[in-house]
Every structure is written in C-alpha cells, then in structure tokens.
Amino acid sequence: MINITIPELDVTIHKQEAPELSHIYGFTDFHLITREKGGIFMFYNGKDELLFVGKARKLRQRIKKHFEDTVSPMKNHRDEVVKIEVAIVDDPVDREIYETYIANKLGAKYNTEKIAGK
C-alpha cells in the first residue's frame, strides 16, 4: 500500500471584508503566493469545505486564471472562495498525485473529473 500525506502548506490567504482594497477578488495578500514556483492550491468556502484543488507550474498565475477565465470549473463559483491554501511542490508528477489524492480524500466539490466513481 502506498502512503500519501498532504504536503505542508506554505501560504494561506483569506478574502478580506473590504474587497475594494484589492483588485484580486478580495484577496489583499495575493502577493504572498510565489510567481516562480510550482505546487498545489486549494480553494475553500466559508464553511471550510474544499471547493477545488489544482496544480500549477507557476502558482500565482494559475490561481489568478481560475478567477478570470471562462473555462475554469470555478467560473460559476468564484464568489464562494474565501480561503486559498498553497503548498510548494517542485516535481510535476508529485503535483499530479497530490491533486488527485486531495480531491478524493477531502472531497473537492468542483473537481468532478478527479473524483473516483463520479
């Protein structure tokens, strides 16, 4: 049996009550997310339920894309996101494994293509 554990988080940011202070969807600490490194990211709602987990070669750009593009599985649910957690994971294969594992283990609501049995 393979034992997988969720990697330690490197950054957690929260949506602020005054979104006018930020041009990035209410997240004033978006600058804390690395531009240059890859890893996994998780979007949570106000009930601390995992909405979506994703992987990226460059984290900040990919996370921003989920709030901007029209093909993201999050396109109709962006307003639900109140917390973003990020873990740096350098290896692309490890990122793929973690994304699938976390989506299934924590039941990511909008990762329907990654959830076993769906």
N, C-alpha and C positions, 0 to 999 in steps of 0.2 A: 504494500500500500504506500502511496506517495503522500507525504505530509506537507501541506501548503499552509503557510500562515500569511496573513495580510501584512504587507510591509509597514514599517513605522511611518507615520505622517511627518512631512517636512513643513507643511504650511496649512493653516486653516484660516479662512476668511469668512466674515459674516456680512450679510446685507445690512446696510445702515437704515435707520428710520427716516432719514432725510436724504432721499436719493438725488436731490438736486445738487448735493455736494460732490457727486461723482458722475462722470459721463459713461461709466462702465456698469450700467444696470444696477446702481445702488451699492456696488462693492468698492469702497474707498481704498481698500488695501490690496487692490489687484496687482500693484507693483511688487508685492512680496512673492508673487509666482514667477519663477525663473522663465526667461525668454529662451535660453540656450540649451536647457537640459530636457530630457525625455522622462516620461513616467506615466503614472495613472492619476486620474482625478475622479472625484465623486461629488455629485450634486445631491443635496438633502433638502427636504421641505421643513416647515416649521414644527412638525411633529417628530423630527429627527429620523424620518423614513428615507431610505436610499431611493432616489428617483432614477439616477443614471450613473453608470461608471463607464469611463472611457480611457483610452490610451493615446499617447501623443509622442512624437519625436521632439517637438518643441511645445512645451505645455501651455504657456500663456496664449500663444497664437491659436492653438486648437480650442482652448476653453472659450476664448472670445468668439470663435466661429460658431459655437453652439448657441450663442446669444444673437448672432447676426444672420446666418444663412437660412435658406428656405428648405433645405433638405435634412436638417438635423432632426433626430427623433424628439428633440426637446422643443421644436419650434412652437408648439401649442401649449407648452408647459413652463416656459421661461419664468413667468411670474411666481411660480411655486418655489423656485430655488432661493433659499435663504442662507445656505452654508455651502462652501466649496472646500473640500479637503484634497490635498495633493501629496503624493509620495514620489520622490525621485527614484526611477528605475531605469538604469542605463541600457540594459540588454533588451532588444526588441522582442525576443522570444519570451523572456520573463514578463514583459508588459502584456503580451497576449494571454499568457497563462493567468496572470493576476486578474486581468479584466474579466475573463470568463469565470474564474473561481469566485470573485467577489460578487458578480452579477447573480450567480446561483446561490452562493452561501447567504448573502444578505437580501436576496430577492429584489433586485433593482427593478423598479416599476416599469421603466421605459426601455429596458434592454431586452425586448421581446425576442430578438434574433439570437441572443446569447443564452437564454434560459432553457435548460434541458426540459424536454417534454412539452414545450409550447410551440 
